Amino acid sequence: MQTEQRKVTSGPSFWALLVGIDEYQAESVQDLNGCVNDVEAMRIFLLNQLGIPENHIRMLTNQQATRAAILHSFEAFLIDNPAVAFNNQMLFHYSGHGSQMKDTTGVEPDGHNETIVPHDSRTHHPDVYDIPDKTLGALLARLAERKGSHITVILDSCHSGSGTRRIELPGGARVRLAPADDRVPPADLDADLLVGASTRRVGIQSGQRLGSQEIRSHSIDTLQLHHLRCDEIRWSVRYLIIASWMICNEKHP
């Protein structure tokens, strides 16, 4: 009886925002291979293995994955979506370049914020910037407050697809790390999203969880994929998603 109940409730209670970027607009950012395939594989996995309804999955790839579109989708599809109930499961999966940008607050010891790189980042007129860890952290803290702490974050900006990580073959895997953006961003970048967020500690830290007191209090599961081969990534992602799904359904059958 419990198994039948899981089949009915597990799919509809799961929401996923998937972002995969192989093609970058700025000439200073090298294109990648495999990122769109990664999120498409995740979409198929969620549909076929977990029974997630298709309208509970939003996927942004290449030209769709602009800075504005990623931030808008995070708010509209997850945080402000009335169809997402409290304690539903939510997944944010990013596959693309990671990088750094200058910190204007003076609180980062190395003077840089960690970032993810949207399709149109590093373009001009108007200037478009990466999405810094503090912005992503603030969005996740808001999501946890509004919709509960059953949130899984996968950040796949890594070496993948080759055991010989320092060798790049034509058509092969490329390092998912763009050069740091040396521009000084405006001091009010994403100010509307950072309202109420701690200046320090809201962001992505090295390890298994996102930083910030707000986020740590909600125990958001985070998988950061660095220096892993494709097979290692595949099993790490599936393990995390299935474990999160099973735990949530144990708590909310």
PyMOL commands that set and color helices and strands:
alter all, ss='L'
color gray80, all
select helices_A, chain A and resi 2-9+35-49+54-56+62-64+67-79+133-147+191-194+213-218+230-251
alter helices_A, ss='H'
color red, helices_A
select strands_A, chain A and resi 14-20+57-61+89-95+98-102+112-116+131-132+151-156+221-224
alter strands_A, ss='S'
color yellow, strands_A
deselect
rebuild
show_as cartoon
